[in-house]
Amino acid sequence: MPTYDVLSMGRSSIDLYSNDIGAPFEEISSFAALVGGCPTNISVGTRRLGVKSALLTGIGDDHVGKLILHFLNREGVETRFIPTKSGHRTSAVLLGIQPPDKFPITFYRDNCADIELNIDDVLAAPIRDTRLLLISGTGLSKDPSRAATLFAAETAGEAGAAVVLDIDYRVTAWPDVRAFGVTIRNALPLCDVAIGTEEEIMAATGASSGEAGVDRLLKGVRKAVVYKLGADGSRVYTTSGEIYDAAPFRIQVLNTLGAGDAFASGFIYGYLSGWGWAKAARMGNATGAIVVTRQGCANAMPGIDEVMAFVAQHGGF
């Protein structure tokens, strides 16, 4: 039996969230210091659900890196495989919150540490000792992280672990959306499941609609494409032709940032629990719905008891 349930690989950051809810970005007076980055958020989200979770990211030899490690250690995420990249900085993100639909975001990723992950870092991590590897699109944006991420996915698959790709399209990480698309499509044969929003699926495929993009992704991925539909829930398309709908949870939205990573955390929990596609996606809808009512990403992830109570209050699975 593998030691870890989930090994998440890729981006980490300090997320500075506006404390002035509703204020235009230029009028923000203060920020809350939280932890973020798609794979980092998922490592925390799955851990809070009771999954044994490890993280492979890169941090700088700086106070921000120490803050992230302190938070992860407190959460119980395994951090001993995280290398410090001297000469590089832990990344940062600044975020505004203007409900219901404006959430301006600025990334500071010049010379960032996590994009310096390399194949030696992968070899030092428990790639062959985990049930599931989570990778993200941003980790594929530059070498050496690109090669390291592909090597990790290849190694995990050879060892019998599931590989899940969070498409995670960030415009500022790519010189051209076409470069993003061809990179994602080349990675798909190494992945069992790909997860994305309409925008991400279209960017990854060059398709004119989310549904057309799903069809293209299904030609590459091994098992399924999970289509996040926001307020409309989610839908799972399998390579064998089945389609499963998961109903949404109706809530008041404060902040959509982090909702996708919360969804992935809940979905992965259901997947590893042996649930069917629809129930796993419904679990993802629940964790995502809880997080959109809060400020923050990793810090806002719910625990298993809270999620199960929430689901019960909203009609069950």
Stockholm file with secondary structure:
# STOCKHOLM 1.0

chainA/1-317         MPTYDVLSMGRSSIDLYSNDIGAPFEEISSFAALVGGCPTNISVGTRRLGVKSALLTGIGDDHVGKLILHFLNREGVETRFIPTKSGHRTSAVLLGIQPPDKFPITFYRDNCADIELNIDDVLAAPIRDTRLLLISGTGLSKDPSRAATLFAAETAGEAGAAVVLDIDYRVTAWPDVRAFGVTIRNALPLCDVAIGTEEEIMAATGASSGEAGVDRLLKGVRKAVVYKLGADGSRVYTTSGEIYDAAPFRIQVLNTLGAGDAFASGFIYGYLSGWGWAKAARMGNATGAIVVTRQGCANAMPGIDEVMAFVAQHGGF
#=GR chainA/1-317 SS CCSEEEEEESCCEEEEEESSTTCCGGGCCCEEEEEECHHHHHHHHHHHTTCCEEEECCBCSSHHHHHHHHHHHHHTCBCTTCCBCTTCBCEEEEECCBTTTBCCEEEECTTBSGGGCCHHHHHTTTGGGEEEEEEEGGGGSSTTHHHHHHHHHHHHHHTTCEEEEECCCCGGGCSCHHHHHHHHHHHGGGCSEEEEEHHHHHHHHCCSSHHHHHHHHHTTSSSEEEEECGGGCEEEEETTSCEEEECCCCCCCSCCTTHHHHHHHHHHHHHHTTCCHHHHHHHHHHHHHHHTTSSCSGGGCCCHHHHHHHHHHTTCC
#=GC SS_cons         CCSEEEEEESCCEEEEEESSTTCCGGGCCCEEEEEECHHHHHHHHHHHTTCCEEEECCBCSSHHHHHHHHHHHHHTCBCTTCCBCTTCBCEEEEECCBTTTBCCEEEECTTBSGGGCCHHHHHTTTGGGEEEEEEEGGGGSSTTHHHHHHHHHHHHHHTTCEEEEECCCCGGGCSCHHHHHHHHHHHGGGCSEEEEEHHHHHHHHCCSSHHHHHHHHHTTSSSEEEEECGGGCEEEEETTSCEEEECCCCCCCSCCTTHHHHHHHHHHHHHHTTCCHHHHHHHHHHHHHHHTTSSCSGGGCCCHHHHHHHHHHTTCC
//
